[in-house]
């Protein structure tokens, strides 16, 4: 009963894309959609692009503006106290390889002693 009253169009109308665009946009790509039509994918260019993370942090970081703050020197801390006798300094900046080798020898001797 309902099938006799329903009529389907024999042709689908595809909207045309204008040749001249007033906005700055990437050229559209045509993708088929269900029902036989096509759609255009348009990516608009941003008029106010955002800075990426590092650029934003560099631009908005706190800046010294007072003369007393600009001329301020870094804080000088007292030297660290010497290590307790039962602690061993494993690594030094200028003797890095030697310290690692000495530690390996001491560790091997401690394992053999146990």
C-alpha positions in Angstrom: 0.0 0.0 0.0 2.7 2.5 0.9 5.0 1.4 -1.9 2.7 2.7 -4.5 2.6 6.2 -3.0 6.3 6.6 -2.5 8.3 7.9 -5.4 12.1 8.2 -5.6 13.9 10.7 -7.7 15.7 9.2 -10.7 18.6 11.7 -10.6 20.3 13.3 -7.7 21.2 16.9 -7.9 24.9 17.6 -7.0 25.5 21.1 -5.8 28.1 23.0 -7.8 31.2 24.5 -6.2 31.8 28.2 -7.0 34.9 28.9 -9.1 35.8 32.0 -7.1 36.2 31.9 -3.3 36.2 34.9 -1.1 37.9 33.2 1.9 41.4 31.7 2.1 40.9 28.0 2.0 42.5 24.8 0.8 41.1 23.5 -2.5 38.2 21.1 -1.8 38.5 17.4 -2.2 35.5 15.4 -3.4 34.4 12.4 -1.4 31.5 10.1 -2.3 28.8 9.9 0.3 25.9 7.4 0.8 23.1 8.1 -1.7 25.4 8.9 -4.7 26.3 12.5 -3.8 29.7 14.1 -3.2 30.9 16.4 -0.5 33.7 18.9 -0.5 36.2 19.0 2.4 37.5 22.5 3.0 40.1 23.4 5.6 40.1 27.1 6.5 43.3 28.9 7.3 43.5 30.4 10.7 43.5 34.1 11.0 45.0 34.0 14.5 47.4 31.1 14.7 48.5 30.0 18.1 52.1 29.7 19.1 53.5 26.3 19.8 54.5 25.3 23.3 58.2 26.5 23.5 57.5 29.7 21.5 54.6 30.5 23.8 56.7 30.0 27.0 59.5 32.1 25.6 57.2 34.9 24.8 55.2 34.9 28.0 58.0 34.1 30.5 58.5 36.5 33.3 61.1 39.2 32.4 63.2 41.3 34.7 62.2 45.0 34.4 63.6 46.6 37.6 67.3 47.7 37.5 68.0 46.1 41.0 66.6 42.8 39.7 68.5 42.9 36.4 71.8 43.6 38.2 71.2 40.8 40.8 73.9 38.1 40.9 73.2 34.4 41.5 73.0 33.2 45.1 76.3 31.9 46.5 75.8 28.9 48.8 78.3 27.6 51.3 80.2 24.5 50.1 78.7 21.1 51.1 80.2 19.3 54.1 82.5 16.4 53.5 80.9 12.9 53.1 80.7 10.6 56.1 83.6 8.0 56.2 81.4 5.0 55.5 80.2 6.7 52.2 82.2 6.4 49.0 82.0 8.9 46.2 81.4 6.8 43.1 81.7 9.3 40.2 83.6 12.5 39.6 83.3 14.7 36.5 87.0 14.5 35.6 87.6 10.9 36.8 84.4 9.3 35.7 85.9 6.1 34.1 88.4 5.5 36.9 85.8 5.9 39.6 83.5 3.4 37.9 86.3 0.9 37.5 87.3 1.3 41.2 83.7 0.8 42.2 83.5 -2.4 40.2 86.7 -3.7 41.8 85.4 -2.8 45.3 82.0 -4.4 44.6 83.6 -7.6 43.3 85.8 -7.8 46.4 82.8 -7.3 48.7 80.9 -10.1 46.9 83.9 -12.5 47.3 84.3 -11.6 51.0 80.7 -12.6 51.7 
